[in-house]
Amino acid sequence: MNKKVIIIGSAWPLRAGGLATFNERLAKQFIQEGFDTSIYTFSLQYPNFLFPGSTQLSKEPAPIGLKIKSCINSINPMNWFKVGNELRKLKPDFIVVRFWMPFFGPCLGTILRIVNRNKFTQITCIADNVIPHEKRMGDTVLTKYFFSSIHRFVTMSEKVNQDLKTFTHKPSVNIVHPIYDNFGDIVSKEESRKHLGLPVHEKIILFFGFIRKYKGLDLLLEAMNNSSIREANIKLLIAGEFYDNKEEYESIISKYNLANALYLRTQFIDNSEVKYYLGASDFVIQPYKHATQSGVTPLAYHFEKPMLVTNVGGLAGLVPHLKVGVVTEPNAHAIASGIIQLYELGETHFLKHLCEEKKKFSWDKLTTAIIENK
């Protein structure tokens, strides 16, 4: 009989961006390796007052070949006991649970405490963040409650691994974030720009993903006002939904008269469209103010796009300077200089290094870390 793996976290029909995509891709990897795999996701993930986007549900069809059960209510304790007892009786060999914010500590921690009563299932947490980007009262207590139900941890950033050690001494292993290779094949720049209605021959850089304070879009907008950027006639494509106060960004755009230098696609980007946004760009810009790791980096690797990242968290360790992209300090002047440097070196300068470096980012390394991490 095949060993059973259950992944707990965001998945279809939720449109939770990188979290859902990651969990679904991980499930496919386990299936490929012969495990009986299913995903337990949320019937209610966030109460509306905590969700900054327009809708929590995906418009895309269900992923083919995956068993997904929407059954976890993040705010209903009666549901936690029901799900916990169901999983306890199922006795999966492995549970893999995602942790990205303390809000889910009570829900997931309670479910896993009940599972632990079967004294059989091995529970591994993939910790995206230990210390949240936006801190709230009670974070530490909720995180400790959740961590006490876990047997071992996998992190994808050395910074997160170090943060983890301030909470627990349970076994942990740090690996590189695998490449997002489930968004389709590389599409040519010309085809991508035609699909998106963008000029074929312009210089276009890309900011991709949910817009949140820590991701530094405000710094990038200030960089777009730099005289070198303006003289080079570089345009910025912003692709992603506001999870922050958009008026602050609109104020910067107005202050520096940037409207003609921007292409705004500030809505949720469906999975089927991702390849066109990456394909349309010359370079991917990640101007983060602070970070642990970023799902945009492995996405750029898959589509073989050179990157600019700021020297915060674990970002610089994933982007060898002047080989895969450039690393700058997190301020507008340095970011502007880095963008100019990308164009001076040119896309072809980075391509060989990108193709070589991306070989390190395989999904089987993650499954091995989950199964063999003692």
N, C-alpha and C positions, 0 to 999 in steps of 0.2 A: 504493500500500500504506500502511495506517495505521501511524504510528509506534508503537513498542513501549515500554511502561513496565512495569517490574517493581518492586513494592514489597516490601522485605524487612523483616519484623517480625512481631509477634504478630497472629494472626487465628484465626478458627474452624478447628479445634475447640477451641482454647485459650480459656479464659474469663478473659482478661487485662484485664478491665475496660475502662477508657478507651483503652488502647493498641490493643487489638483493634478496638474500635468505631471509633476514629479511622481506622485503616488501611483498614478495610472501606468506610467512608464516602468516604475519599479515592479509593479504587479506583473507586467508583461515579461520582465526579465526573470522573475521567479518561475512563471509558467514555462518559459523557454528552458529553464533548468530542471523542469520536472516536478515542481512543487504544486500541490493543490492549493490554489491561491484565491483569496477573495478580499474585498475591501469593505470595511464598515465605515460609512460616512454619516454625515449629520442630516437629520430631517430638519433640524433647526440649528444652524451654526452660530449666527450672531443675532441677538435681539436687534430690532431695527435701529434703536438709538445708538448702538455701537458700530453700525455698519455705515461707512461713509460713501459708498458707491450707489449706483442707481438701482441695481437689482442683484440678488444673490444667486439667481438661476441662469444656467447656460441656455443659449438658443441653439446650440449645436447638438447633433445626434449623439446617442450613447456610444462610447467607445466599443468597438467590436471585440468580442472574445474575453470580456472581463465580467466577473461576478461582483456586482456592487449592490450593497444593501444600505439604503438610507433609513437609519433607525435611531441615531443618537441625538437627543435633545439636550443642548448644552446648558439649559437652565431648569431642567425638571429632574429633581432628585429621584422621583419614583422611576423615571425612565433609566437612570443610571444603574439602579439595582436590577431592573429587568434585563438590560443589555449585559451587565456584568455576570449575572447568573447564566444567561444564554451562552456566553463565551466560556465560562467556567465549565459548563457541562460539555461543550464541544471539544474541549481539551486540544486546541491546536498545538502543534509542536512549537511554533514561534508566533509571537505577536510583535509587529513593528508599529510603533506609535510615533506620530509626529508631534513635536512641541515647538511652538513658535511664540506663544504669549501666555502670561500667567492666568488670564481669564479662564482658560480651559483646564486649569489645575484641579479644581474641585470635581468637575465632571469626569475627566479622564482618570484622575487619581482614584476616584471612588470605584469606577468600573474595573480598573486594574487590580485594586486591592481585593475585590471579589474574585477575579480570575485567579489570583495567587493562592486562593484556598485549594485549588486542585493540585497544588504542589507538583506540577508537571510542566506547564507552559513556560517557556523562556521569553521574557519580555525585554525587547530592545527599543530604546528611544533614539530616534534621529532628532537631535536638538539643533534647530535652526538658529535659535537665539536662547541664551540663558538669561541675560539681562536685556529687557525689552528696549526697543528704540524709543518708544514713548512711555515713560515711567508713570506708574500710578500707585497710590497708597495700597498696601497689602500685597504687592508683587512678590516680595521675598517669602512671605508665609505661604502663598498659593503655590509658588514654585517648589518649595521644600515639601509640601504635601504631595505634589505630583511625583517628585523625584524619589520619594520613599517607596513608591510602588514599582520602581524600575529595577531590573537586574543589571543592565549594562547599557552603555551609551555609544552612539556614533555621532561624531561631529564632522562638519565639512569646512571648518575654519579653525586655525590654531588659536585665534582669539576666543572663539566659543569654547574650545577645549580648556583653555586656561580659566575662563569664567566658570566653567563647570566645576573645576577643582576647588573653587571657593564654597561650593554647596555640598559636594559629595566626593568620596574617594572610591566609589564603585568603578569597575572596569570601564574604560573608554578607549576608543581608537579614533584617530582623525584621518580622514581620507579626502581626496579632491572631489568636489561636486561633479558628478557625471555629466556628460554632454547631453543637452536636450536634442535628441536626434529624431523626435517624433512629430516634428512640424513640417515634414516633407523635405524634398530635395532642394538644393540651391537653385534659385531662379535668377536669370541674368538681370543685370542692372537695368537694361533697356526694357525688358518685359515687365519688371517690377514697377518701374516708374510709369509706364503706360497704364498698367493695371490701377495704380493709385492716382493717376491724373497729375503726375509731377513732370516737370521739364526733364528731358533726357540728358542734357549736357551741363546742367548746373552742378556746383559743388554742394553736396548735401550731407550733413552729419545727422546722427540719430540719437535722440533721448528716448528710451523705450521702457515702458512699465508703469505701474501705478505711481502717481505723483504724490509723494509724501515729503515732509520737511527734511528728513535726514538724507534724502537722495540728492539734494543740492541743485535742483533745477534753477533756483534763484541765482546761484553762483554762475551757472551756465548762461543764463540770460544776461547777466552783467558782463560776462566774457564776450557775448555777441556784440556788445557795444564797443569793444576794443577796436582801435583804429586799424590794426593789422587785419582783423577779421572782416571789417567793413571794406577795406581796400581790396581784399581777396574775393569779396562778393560771395562769402560762404553763407549758406542757408541752413537753418536748423529745422528738422522734422521732429515734432514732439508727438509721440504716439503712446497714449495711455490715459486712463481715467483719473480725474482728480480725486484723491483721498485726503485732500487738504483744502484750505481756503483759497479758491482760485482767484479771488479778488487781489490777493497779495501779488500774484504773478502777473495779473492783468495790469496792476499798477506799475510794475517794473517795465513791462512792454510799452506802456504809454509813456513813462518817464524818459525812456531812451529811444522812443520812436522806432520800435523794432518790428512792427507789424509786417512790413514788406520783406523782412529777413526770416520769417517763420512760416512753417506749414503746420497748422494745428489740427491734429486728429485726436482730440482729447475725449475719447470714448473708450470703452472696453474693447480691446482688440481680440477678436475671435481667433481661435487656434488656426483656422484655415487661412487667415490673413497674415499671420506672423511672418511667413517666408517672404512675403512681398515687401514688408517694412524693412526687414534685414537686407533683402536683396537690393532695395532702392538706395541704401546708404553707402557712402564712401567709408565712413568710420562710425563706430559706436562709442558714445561718450557717457561715462559714468562719473559724474562730478560729486560723488557722495561726501557729506560732511562727516559722517561716521558710519561704520558698517561692520558686519561680521563677514558674511560672504554675500555674493549676489548671483541670482539665477540668470541674470543677463549675460554674465561672463561665459558660462558654458553654451548659452544660446549663440553668442557671437562666434565662439569657437566652431560650433557646428556649421554655421553659414560662412565661416572663414573670413570674418570681418575684423580688421585691426581695431584696437580699442584705445581709448584714453581712460585711465582710472586714476583716482586720487589715492594718495598714500595713507589710507586709513584702514583699520581692521585687517582683514586678510586679503584685500583686493590686490595689492601690489605683488603678493606672493604667487598669484595665479597668472600674472601678466608680465613676463620677462621684459624689462625695459629695453626699448629700441629693437626688440625682436618680434614680439607679438603686438606691441603697441607702445605707448608712452605712459609713464607714471609721473604725476605732478602733485604739488601740494594743493590742498583744498581751498584755493582762493581764485577769484576771477582772473587776475593777471596771469597766474601760472597756468590756469586752464586754457586761456586764450593762446598763450605761447605754445602749449602742448598741441593744440589743434593745428596751429601753423606748422609745427614740426612734423606732424603726421602727413600733411600735404607736401611738405618739402621732401620727405623721404619717399612718399608715394605708396600706393597699395601693394604693388608688386614686391617692394622691399620686404614686406612682412609675410608674404604668402607661404614661402618655404618653411619658415619658423612656425607659423600657425598650423600647417598640416602636420608637422612633426610633433608639436607640443600637444595637439588634441588627442594623440594616441594614448596619453596618460589618463584620459577621462572616461574610463569604461564602466559600464553598469555592473559587470561581474565582480569588479573590485568592491562595490558596495554590498552586493549580496554575500560575498565571502566574509566581509567585515561583520555583517549581521549574524551570520551563522557560526562563525568561528571565534568571534570576540568573547573571550572568557574572563 
